[in-house]
Amino acid sequence: MIHDLLVIINVKKLVVKMLLQDLTKQFGKKNIPEIKPGDTLKVHFKITEGGKTRIQVFEGICIAKKHGNSLDGSFTLRKISSGIGVERTFPIHSPLITKIEKVKSRQVRRAKLYHLRDLVGKKAKKVRETKDYKMWEEALSEEEIAEIEEQKKAAAVAKAQKKAKEKEELEKKFEAAAAAHHQVEEQLEKDDSKKQDAGEEGGEPSVSASQK
C-alpha cells in the first residue's frame, strides 16, 4: 500500500515536472541571462503610462536570485538613490524585460546579499569588483523598441505642434492687446484735442505757471 502511494506521488511529480518544462519552452525566454548575486545589472523594461509605452532602465546590484531559471524565477536589484536604498524584483521570464546588461561582478561568498542593506558609504564599496560586461536581449524586442521609438517621435511632433499653436495664439493675443492700447491712446489724444478746442472757443487762453 505504501509502495503504491510512493509510486503515485513520484508519477505526479514527474508529470508536474514535464508540464513545467513544456510551459518554460512555450512561454519562457529563449536567451536566459546568467545572473548571480553580486552582479551589477542594467535592466531595460517596458512601462505603459496611459496610451504610451516607454523603456525605463533600472541599474543596481543583484542581492538575491530565487527559483533558478524556472518560470517563477526572479532576481532582486538594489541601488542607492539620493541616499535612500531602492530595491526592485524582476521575474526572469517577464515579457516586459527587453534587455539585461551585466556591467560588472563582485566576488561574494553568499547566495543572498541582504547584509548590503546595513552598509552605507565607503563600507559598501570595499567589496572587490571586476569588469565583466555581457548583454542578453530578446530577439523579438527590436520590433517593439522600434514601435516605441515611433511613438516617441509622434509624441515629439505633437508636442512641437502644440507649442507652435500656443505661440501663435500668444502672438495673436499680443497683437490684439497692442491694437487695443493704440486705440485707447488715439481716443485720449482726441479727447485732449477736444478739450483744447473747447477752451479756445470759451476765451480762456492757456496761461503758463511763470506768467501767474
Beta strands, then each sheet from edge to edge (+ up, - down):
strand 1: 40-49
strand 2: 52-66
strand 3: 74-81
strand 4: 84-91
strand 5: 97-106
strand 6: 129-137
sheet 1: 4+ 3- 2+ 1- 5+ 6-
end
